[in-house]
Amino acid sequence: MNPIYVGRWRVDPIVRDGVAVSPAVPVAVPVASLARAIAAALDAAGPPTPASIGLILSNDTELAGLNETHLGHDGPTDVLSFPLLPPEAYPPHAGDPDRGPDLRVGDVAAFAGPPGRRPHLGDIVVSVERAAEQAAEGRGGQTGDVRWSFLDELRLLVTHGTLHICGWDHADPAEEREMRALEQRLLAGR
């Protein structure tokens, strides 16, 4: 699939074979809309600019394998993020008690690359199958008990994944509160 440019950002989408025509997926996957949601989250998080980010739309089987390999968890999950820069490469944000020291000249993460090249921030992998099931069964949203559209669930997942790429986390209650509030503002279009 061709890159999608939204403002300063390039989103490199990959739709795995069979995902767009899966019986579990109620409608066509709106890749351009997801790219706009990713761009909005990037604008809010303030990563180095311009930059690129990958979006891989996949299924439960691939997400289960990645979940096991990278997190040691059994079974599929809805979204995984694979950041390429450390959290210190991004501006500090509210509720971020574990931010490391500021980058210094010579730090690998401070390397900007050759002029004219976009740094790649990382990749977001979404199980479209899981998103469709969560939305249809009322297990969507941040709380896992929201019944809303498939598109709303996908937008939440790519927004959530993008914030993880940009150093946001929800392991600490204060940071989770801030991350969830930002997600809600972004999904509301504010």
C-alpha positions as CSV (number, residue, x, y, z in Angstrom):
1,M,0.0,0.0,0.0
2,N,1.2,3.5,-0.7
3,P,2.3,5.8,2.1
4,I,-0.3,8.3,3.4
5,Y,1.0,11.8,4.1
6,V,-0.9,13.8,6.8
7,G,0.7,17.1,7.6
8,R,4.3,16.4,8.7
9,W,3.8,12.7,9.1
10,R,4.1,9.8,6.7
11,V,2.1,6.7,7.7
12,D,3.2,3.5,6.0
13,P,0.2,1.2,6.1
14,I,0.4,-2.6,5.5
15,V,-2.8,-4.6,5.3
16,R,-2.1,-8.3,5.7
17,D,-3.7,-10.6,3.2
18,G,-7.3,-11.5,4.1
19,V,-7.7,-8.8,6.7
20,A,-9.9,-6.5,4.6
21,V,-12.2,-9.3,3.5
22,S,-12.3,-11.3,6.7
23,P,-15.8,-12.5,7.7
24,A,-15.1,-11.1,11.2
25,V,-14.6,-7.5,9.8
26,P,-18.0,-5.8,9.3
27,V,-16.8,-3.1,6.9
28,A,-13.9,-2.1,4.8
29,V,-10.9,-1.0,6.9
30,P,-10.7,2.9,6.6
31,V,-6.9,3.2,6.3
32,A,-6.9,6.9,5.5
33,S,-9.1,7.7,8.5
34,L,-6.7,5.7,10.7
35,A,-3.8,7.7,9.3
36,R,-5.5,10.9,10.3
37,A,-6.0,9.5,13.9
38,I,-2.3,8.6,14.0
39,A,-1.3,12.1,12.8
40,A,-3.5,13.7,15.5
41,A,-1.9,11.6,18.2
42,L,1.6,12.5,16.8
43,D,0.7,16.2,16.8
44,A,-0.3,15.9,20.5
45,A,2.7,13.9,21.6
46,G,5.3,16.0,19.8
47,P,7.8,13.6,18.3
48,P,10.7,14.7,16.1
49,T,9.3,16.0,12.9
50,P,8.9,15.2,10.1
51,A,8.8,11.5,10.7
52,S,7.3,8.2,9.6
53,I,5.4,5.6,11.4
54,G,4.2,2.1,10.4
55,L,0.7,0.8,10.7
56,I,0.2,-2.9,10.2
57,L,-3.4,-4.1,10.1
58,S,-3.4,-7.8,10.9
59,N,-5.3,-10.6,12.6
60,D,-5.5,-12.4,15.9
61,T,-3.0,-15.1,14.9
62,E,-0.2,-12.6,14.1
63,L,-0.9,-10.6,17.3
64,A,-0.9,-13.7,19.4
65,G,2.5,-14.6,18.1
66,L,3.9,-11.1,18.6
67,N,2.3,-11.0,22.1
68,E,4.0,-14.3,23.1
69,T,7.3,-13.4,21.5
70,H,7.7,-9.8,22.8
71,L,5.6,-9.7,26.0
72,G,5.5,-13.3,27.1
73,H,1.6,-13.3,27.1
74,D,-0.6,-16.0,25.7
75,G,-3.3,-15.2,23.2
76,P,-4.1,-12.3,20.9
77,T,-4.3,-8.7,22.0
78,D,-5.8,-5.8,20.1
79,V,-2.8,-3.6,19.6
80,L,1.0,-3.7,20.0
81,S,3.5,-0.9,19.6
82,F,7.2,-1.2,18.7
83,P,8.9,2.1,19.3
84,L,12.3,2.7,17.8
85,L,13.2,5.7,20.0
86,P,13.4,5.8,23.8
87,P,10.8,7.9,25.7
88,E,13.5,10.5,26.3
89,A,13.3,11.4,22.6
90,Y,9.9,12.9,23.1
91,P,8.8,15.9,25.2
92,P,7.9,15.2,28.8
93,H,4.1,14.9,29.5
94,A,1.9,15.0,32.5
95,G,1.8,12.0,34.7
96,D,5.2,10.8,33.5
97,P,7.1,10.0,36.7
98,D,9.7,7.6,35.1
99,R,11.0,9.8,32.3
100,G,14.8,9.2,32.0
101,P,17.4,12.0,31.7
102,D,17.3,14.4,28.8
103,L,19.1,13.3,25.6
104,R,22.7,14.6,25.3
105,V,24.8,15.2,22.2
106,G,26.1,11.8,21.1
107,D,23.2,9.8,22.5
108,V,22.0,7.3,19.8
109,A,18.4,8.5,20.2
110,A,19.5,12.1,19.5
111,F,20.9,11.1,16.1
112,A,18.9,12.9,13.5
113,G,20.1,11.1,10.4
114,P,21.0,12.6,7.0
115,P,19.2,15.8,5.9
116,G,16.0,15.2,4.1
117,R,15.4,11.8,5.7
118,R,12.4,11.2,8.0
119,P,13.2,9.2,11.2
120,H,11.0,6.2,11.6
121,L,9.3,6.3,15.0
122,G,8.2,2.7,15.1
123,D,5.3,0.4,14.1
124,I,1.8,-0.1,15.4
125,V,0.3,-3.6,14.8
126,V,-3.5,-3.9,15.2
127,S,-5.7,-7.0,15.1
128,V,-8.6,-5.9,13.0
129,E,-10.3,-9.1,13.9
130,R,-10.0,-8.3,17.6
131,A,-11.2,-4.7,17.1
132,A,-14.3,-5.9,15.2
133,E,-15.1,-8.4,17.9
134,Q,-14.6,-6.0,20.8
135,A,-16.8,-3.3,19.1
136,A,-19.6,-5.8,18.2
137,E,-19.7,-7.4,21.7
138,G,-19.5,-4.2,23.7
139,R,-16.0,-4.9,24.9
140,G,-14.4,-1.9,23.3
141,G,-13.2,1.5,24.5
142,Q,-10.7,2.3,27.2
143,T,-12.7,0.4,29.8
144,G,-13.5,-2.7,27.8
145,D,-17.2,-2.2,28.2
146,V,-18.1,0.1,25.4
147,R,-20.3,-0.8,22.5
148,W,-19.5,1.5,19.6
149,S,-18.6,1.3,16.0
150,F,-15.8,-0.7,14.5
151,L,-14.2,2.5,13.2
152,D,-14.3,4.1,16.7
153,E,-12.6,1.0,18.1
154,L,-9.9,1.1,15.4
155,R,-9.4,4.8,16.0
156,L,-8.9,4.2,19.7
157,L,-6.4,1.4,19.1
158,V,-4.3,3.3,16.6
159,T,-4.4,6.4,18.9
160,H,-3.4,4.3,21.9
161,G,-0.6,2.6,19.9
162,T,0.7,5.9,18.7
163,L,0.9,7.3,22.2
164,H,2.9,4.2,23.2
165,I,5.3,4.8,20.3
166,C,5.8,8.4,21.7
167,G,6.7,7.2,25.2
168,W,3.3,7.3,26.9
169,D,2.4,4.4,29.2
170,H,-0.3,3.3,31.6
171,A,1.5,1.2,34.1
172,D,1.4,4.1,36.7
173,P,-2.0,5.3,37.7
174,A,-1.2,9.0,37.2
175,E,0.2,8.5,33.7
176,E,-2.7,6.2,32.8
177,R,-5.2,9.0,33.8
178,E,-3.3,11.4,31.6
179,M,-3.0,9.0,28.7
180,R,-6.7,8.1,28.8
181,A,-7.7,11.7,29.0
182,L,-5.5,12.6,26.0
183,E,-7.0,9.6,24.1
184,Q,-10.5,10.9,24.9
185,R,-9.7,14.4,23.7
186,L,-8.1,13.1,20.5
187,L,-11.1,10.8,19.7
188,A,-13.5,13.7,20.4
189,G,-11.5,15.8,17.8
190,R,-10.1,18.3,20.3
